[in-house]
Amino acid sequence: MLTTASTLHIRPVDSRADLDTFVRLPWSLYRDDPNWVPPLLSEVKGLLSEKSNPYFGHAKARYWLALRDGKPVGRISAQIDTLVQQHMGQGIGQWGMFECENNPETAARLFEAAEGWLRAGGMTRAMGPFSLSIWDEPGLLIDGFQHPPLLMTPHHLPYYAGLVEAQGYTKVKDLYAYDLDITVGFPERIQRIVAAGDKNPRIRIRKADPSRFEEEVRLVLEILNDAWSDNWGFIPLTEAEIAYAAKKMKPLVKPDLVRVCEFDGKPAAFMLTLPDLNELQRDLNGRLFPFGWAKLLWRLRGTPFTQRVRVPLMGVRKEHQASRNGALMAMMLIEHIRRDAVGVYSNRGELSWILEDNLPMRNILENIGCFIYKTYRIYDKSLI
């Protein structure tokens, strides 16, 4: 922790140079962390861009930098989202993109700036981190620092939780990442259940059709909007966000790793699994140009093998969730993809994130041999 006298200045990001400094700050903070993976600079800038990210069709954000003796040592964002107001609660403002040196003063000043902006916008609570939304990289890593982050998941330094909690923030929800050794088949009892499901004429598991990519993406995201609509933190994806997500995911999607489950001929559930892009891009140091893009495309061709594959999205329509068939379809989806992925795409899988109080899904995962290996925390605080 810093103790020497120095000058700390907090300033809003108001120029392209400031934004570049904001985006590049983690390179200095994480330089000694062997598990940190440099994000693609273009991806982070795209996330923060009002011109390219359709999130800003229903939200606004502000960014700040902390500079100590002129050197960048911290950053934070604050967001006000109209869909959050409608679906999570009036007066809930959000913060995210938090990175900071191990200094309580720096953290306090950053939060002071973010909270002041939220109050000025009429917000009565501050909740985070969301970088920028719950569909991006939500939560602060509080356990599992020894593992590198997979694609679209955050990684933080162990002291961050202390800095956040010192500002009066308390836990509102934990999100879990589950690990699964996919070289090991399901327990015999679960195998029998899945085998019975495979013989059930009312249930059909199919792979995604790459020739109808846009339609398939819309289908799975439509199921997702229905399946997750009662979950804590749920914010529906807009049409523009669905199109944006489809474009970004297309190079990553492998038909062997996507399944749709039909019940009585109607799409009822899905599971999307992706190779770990972070592992494939780690040595690019955030740069796609001049040669990084070609390297990444080459590595993504065919069947890229990564240490883990990640299941970022999975859903069963609400009408089936409370039924035995809902649990059966979830187990069948996992098993069908496991068979195609093992030894070809990976030998381990991460299923994340799972709400701590999503007990039905947690029960399914723990029954098939999954265990929690990372925990992310969402905090909130009254601004009144």
HELIX and SHEET records of a PDB file:
HELIX    1   1 ARG A   16  LEU A   29  1                                  14    
HELIX    2   2 LEU A   41  LEU A   48  1                                   8    
HELIX    3   3 PRO A   54  GLY A   57  5                                   4    
HELIX    4   4 THR A   82  HIS A   87  1                                   6    
HELIX    5   5 PRO A  104  ALA A  120  1                                  17    
HELIX    6   6 TYR A  160  GLU A  165  1                                   6    
HELIX    7   7 GLU A  188  LYS A  199  1                                  12    
HELIX    8   8 PRO A  210  ARG A  212  5                                   3    
HELIX    9   9 PHE A  213  ALA A  227  1                                  15    
HELIX   10  10 GLU A  239  MET A  249  1                                  11    
HELIX   11  11 PRO A  255  LEU A  257  5                                   3    
HELIX   12  12 LEU A  277  GLN A  281  1                                   5    
HELIX   13  13 ARG A  282  LEU A  284  5                                   3    
HELIX   14  14 GLY A  292  LEU A  300  1                                   9    
HELIX   15  15 LYS A  318  GLN A  321  1                                   4    
HELIX   16  16 ARG A  324  ALA A  341  1                                  18    
HELIX   17  17 LEU A  359  ASN A  367  1                                   9    
SHEET    1   A 7 LEU A   8  PRO A  12  0                                        
SHEET    2   A 7 ALA A  59  ARG A  68 -1                                        
SHEET    3   A 7 LYS A  71  ASP A  81 -1                                        
SHEET    4   A 7 ILE A  92  CYS A 100 -1                                        
SHEET    5   A 7 ARG A 125  GLY A 128  1                                        
SHEET    6   A 7 PHE A 371  SER A 382 -1                                        
SHEET    7   A 7 LEU A 140  ASP A 143 -1                                        
SHEET    1   B12 LEU A   8  PRO A  12  0                                        
SHEET    2   B12 ALA A  59  ARG A  68 -1                                        
SHEET    3   B12 LYS A  71  ASP A  81 -1                                        
SHEET    4   B12 ILE A  92  CYS A 100 -1                                        
SHEET    5   B12 ARG A 125  GLY A 128  1                                        
SHEET    6   B12 PHE A 371  SER A 382 -1                                        
SHEET    7   B12 THR A 170  ASP A 181 -1                                        
SHEET    8   B12 ARG A 348  LEU A 355 -1                                        
SHEET    9   B12 VAL A 309  VAL A 316  1                                        
SHEET   10   B12 LYS A 266  PRO A 275 -1                                        
SHEET   11   B12 VAL A 258  PHE A 263 -1                                        
SHEET   12   B12 ILE A 203  LYS A 207 -1                                        
SHEET    1   C 2 PHE A 130  SER A 131  0                                        
SHEET    2   C 2 GLU A 137  PRO A 138 -1                                        
END                                                                             
